[in-house]
Amino acid sequence: MRLLLVEDDRLLAEGLASQLEKAGFSVDVTRTAKEATTLGAQEDYKASVLDLGLPDGNGLDVLRKWRTNKVTFPVLILTARGDWQDKVNGLKAGADDYLAKPFQTEELIARLNAIMRRKEGRVHSSVKAGRFELDENRQCLKVDDGTEYSLTGTEFRLLRCLMGRPGHIFSKEQLMEQLYNLNESPNENIIEAYIRRLRKLIGPETIATRRGQGYLFNDAL
């Protein structure tokens, strides 16, 4: 799950990015309204955390430009505590939720997961596909026979992507976009390596290869 964090406070941004990555997100960080506007329009993000007070503009203007340009990913805005007008304006501009500073990172992550579930039409904090259930809170995979597998951060993000749309073919490029941020440059062969590792856990037929196209999660098994 790839996320755009727009926050001009360097220390806060670095701390948040680290915690978000532990929670299963691949995070791109920007500190300016100009770059945020561009990245939001051209990259495939699943959500954004958007601070309103940016050095070169207002986060609300960024949000309005995204929505005008049909950028539909969920947005959680960060506001100053007690500034109710910013909250109202943000929601009117197309934000999905807001959080007042200072805040607990655990609440931010919980709110992010909640707005993403609503976007995907889910109620529970798990993704189910066939015999398998991916627990977002514990980052583990459960099988209907009671077996549980602990997952690394990358394994979790990869399964989260595949199981979120079972039967849909994801190219290597699409999977790379969701697993890694703009500062990382892994070789495309890394996807094949992680697919092999996951197949050892859940069976070789569960993640199918479509030659020349990519991979899909088979929920019919």
C-alpha positions as CSV (number, residue, x, y, z in Angstrom):
1,M,0.0,0.0,0.0
2,R,1.6,3.2,-1.2
3,L,1.0,6.4,0.7
4,L,1.9,10.1,0.2
5,L,2.9,12.0,3.3
6,V,2.8,15.8,2.9
7,E,4.4,17.4,6.0
8,D,7.0,20.2,6.1
9,D,8.3,19.4,9.6
10,R,11.3,17.2,8.9
11,L,11.5,15.5,12.2
12,L,7.7,14.8,12.3
13,A,7.8,13.6,8.7
14,E,10.7,11.2,9.3
15,G,9.1,9.8,12.5
16,L,5.7,9.3,10.8
17,A,7.2,7.7,7.8
18,S,9.0,5.2,9.9
19,Q,5.9,4.3,11.9
20,L,3.8,4.1,8.7
21,E,6.3,1.8,7.1
22,K,6.1,-0.5,10.1
23,A,2.3,-0.5,9.7
24,G,2.6,-1.8,6.2
25,F,2.8,1.3,4.0
26,S,5.3,2.3,1.4
27,V,5.8,6.0,2.0
28,D,6.8,8.9,-0.2
29,V,7.4,12.1,1.7
30,T,7.2,15.7,0.4
31,R,7.4,19.0,2.2
32,T,6.0,21.3,-0.5
33,A,2.6,22.0,-2.0
34,K,4.0,22.1,-5.5
35,E,5.6,18.7,-5.3
36,A,2.6,17.2,-3.5
37,T,0.3,18.4,-6.3
38,T,2.5,16.8,-8.9
39,L,3.1,13.5,-7.1
40,G,-0.6,13.1,-6.2
41,A,-1.6,13.4,-9.9
42,Q,1.1,11.2,-11.4
43,E,1.7,8.4,-8.9
44,D,-0.6,5.5,-7.9
45,Y,-1.2,6.2,-4.2
46,K,-3.7,4.4,-2.0
47,A,-4.0,7.3,0.5
48,S,-2.4,10.5,1.6
49,V,-1.7,12.3,4.9
50,L,-1.8,16.0,4.1
51,D,-0.7,18.8,6.4
52,L,-2.4,22.1,5.7
53,G,0.4,24.5,6.6
54,L,3.0,24.2,3.9
55,P,5.9,26.6,3.2
56,D,4.8,27.4,-0.4
57,G,1.1,27.1,-0.2
58,N,-2.0,25.8,1.6
59,G,-2.7,22.1,1.8
60,L,-6.4,22.8,1.0
61,D,-5.4,24.2,-2.4
62,V,-3.4,21.0,-3.0
63,L,-6.5,18.9,-2.1
64,R,-8.8,21.0,-4.3
65,K,-6.4,20.6,-7.3
66,W,-6.3,16.8,-6.7
67,R,-10.0,16.5,-6.6
68,T,-10.4,18.8,-9.7
69,N,-8.0,16.5,-11.5
70,K,-10.0,13.4,-10.6
71,V,-7.5,12.2,-8.0
72,T,-9.7,10.1,-5.8
73,F,-7.5,8.4,-3.2
74,P,-8.5,9.0,0.4
75,V,-7.0,12.0,2.2
76,L,-6.5,12.5,5.9
77,I,-5.7,16.2,6.7
78,L,-3.7,17.4,9.7
79,T,-5.0,20.5,11.3
80,A,-4.1,22.8,14.3
81,R,-6.0,21.7,17.4
82,G,-9.2,23.7,17.8
83,D,-9.2,25.2,14.3
84,W,-12.7,23.9,13.4
85,Q,-12.9,26.0,10.3
86,D,-9.9,24.2,8.7
87,K,-11.7,20.9,9.5
88,V,-14.9,22.0,7.8
89,N,-13.1,23.5,4.8
90,G,-11.0,20.4,4.4
91,L,-14.1,18.1,4.4
92,K,-15.8,20.3,2.0
93,A,-12.8,20.3,-0.3
94,G,-12.9,16.5,-0.5
95,A,-10.9,15.2,2.6
96,D,-12.1,11.9,4.0
97,D,-11.1,12.6,7.6
98,Y,-9.0,14.9,9.8
99,L,-6.7,14.7,12.8
100,A,-5.7,17.6,15.0
101,K,-2.1,18.1,16.1
102,P,-0.6,16.9,18.4
103,F,-1.8,13.4,17.9
104,Q,-0.9,9.8,18.6
105,T,0.6,7.9,15.7
106,E,-1.6,4.9,16.5
107,E,-4.7,7.0,16.0
108,L,-3.5,8.3,12.7
109,I,-2.8,4.8,11.4
110,A,-6.1,3.6,12.7
111,R,-7.9,6.4,10.9
112,L,-6.0,5.8,7.7
113,N,-6.9,2.1,7.7
114,A,-10.5,3.0,8.4
115,I,-10.8,5.4,5.4
116,M,-9.1,2.9,3.2
117,R,-11.5,0.2,4.3
118,R,-14.5,2.5,3.4
119,K,-12.9,3.2,0.0
120,E,-12.7,-0.5,-0.6
121,G,-16.2,-1.3,0.8
122,R,-14.9,-3.3,3.7
123,V,-15.9,-3.2,7.4
124,H,-13.3,-5.3,9.1
125,S,-9.6,-4.8,9.4
126,S,-8.8,-7.9,7.4
127,V,-8.7,-8.9,3.8
128,K,-10.3,-12.2,2.9
129,A,-9.8,-14.1,-0.3
130,G,-10.7,-17.8,-0.6
131,R,-9.3,-19.8,2.3
132,F,-7.1,-17.0,3.4
133,E,-7.4,-13.9,5.6
134,L,-4.8,-11.2,5.9
135,D,-4.9,-9.5,9.3
136,E,-3.9,-5.8,8.8
137,N,-3.3,-5.1,12.5
138,R,-1.0,-8.1,13.2
139,Q,0.4,-8.3,9.6
140,C,-0.1,-12.1,9.5
141,L,-1.9,-14.5,7.2
142,K,-4.5,-16.9,8.5
143,V,-5.7,-20.1,6.7
144,D,-9.1,-21.6,7.3
145,D,-7.5,-24.7,8.9
146,G,-6.3,-22.4,11.8
147,T,-2.7,-22.0,10.5
148,E,-1.1,-18.6,10.9
149,Y,2.0,-17.2,9.2
150,S,3.9,-14.2,10.3
151,L,4.9,-11.9,7.4
152,T,7.7,-9.5,6.7
153,G,6.7,-5.9,5.8
154,T,7.3,-6.6,2.1
155,E,5.5,-9.9,2.1
156,F,2.5,-8.2,3.8
157,R,2.4,-5.4,1.3
158,L,2.6,-7.8,-1.6
159,L,-0.2,-10.0,-0.3
160,R,-2.3,-7.0,0.6
161,C,-2.1,-5.9,-3.0
162,L,-2.8,-9.3,-4.6
163,M,-5.6,-10.3,-2.1
164,G,-7.3,-6.9,-2.3
165,R,-8.3,-7.8,-5.9
166,P,-8.3,-11.6,-6.3
167,G,-8.4,-12.6,-9.9
168,H,-6.9,-9.3,-11.1
169,I,-3.6,-9.5,-12.9
170,F,-0.9,-7.2,-11.5
171,S,2.2,-6.5,-13.6
172,K,5.6,-6.4,-12.0
173,E,5.6,-2.7,-12.5
174,Q,2.3,-2.2,-10.7
175,L,3.5,-4.4,-7.8
176,M,6.8,-2.5,-7.6
177,E,4.9,0.8,-7.3
178,Q,3.0,-0.5,-4.3
179,L,5.9,-2.1,-2.5
180,Y,8.6,0.5,-2.8
181,N,8.8,4.3,-2.5
182,L,10.5,6.7,-4.9
183,N,13.8,6.6,-3.0
184,E,14.2,2.9,-3.5
185,S,15.4,1.3,-6.7
186,P,15.1,-2.5,-6.3
187,N,15.6,-4.9,-9.2
188,E,12.4,-6.2,-10.8
189,N,13.6,-9.8,-10.0
190,I,12.9,-9.0,-6.3
191,I,9.2,-9.5,-7.1
192,E,9.8,-13.0,-8.3
193,A,11.8,-13.8,-5.2
194,Y,9.0,-12.7,-2.9
195,I,6.4,-14.6,-5.0
196,R,8.5,-17.8,-4.5
197,R,8.6,-17.2,-0.8
198,L,4.9,-16.7,-0.5
199,R,4.1,-19.8,-2.6
200,K,6.1,-21.9,-0.2
201,L,3.7,-20.7,2.5
202,I,0.4,-20.9,0.8
203,G,0.9,-23.2,-2.1
204,P,2.2,-22.8,-5.6
205,E,-1.2,-22.5,-7.3
206,T,-2.5,-19.8,-5.0
207,I,-0.5,-17.1,-6.7
208,A,-0.7,-17.7,-10.4
209,T,1.6,-16.4,-13.1
210,R,0.3,-15.1,-16.4
211,R,3.2,-15.1,-18.7
212,G,4.0,-11.7,-20.1
213,Q,1.3,-10.1,-18.0
214,G,2.0,-10.6,-14.3
215,Y,0.5,-12.3,-11.2
216,L,-2.9,-12.9,-9.7
217,F,-4.3,-14.3,-6.5
218,N,-6.4,-17.3,-7.1
219,D,-9.2,-17.3,-4.5
220,A,-11.1,-20.3,-6.0
221,L,-8.8,-22.9,-4.4
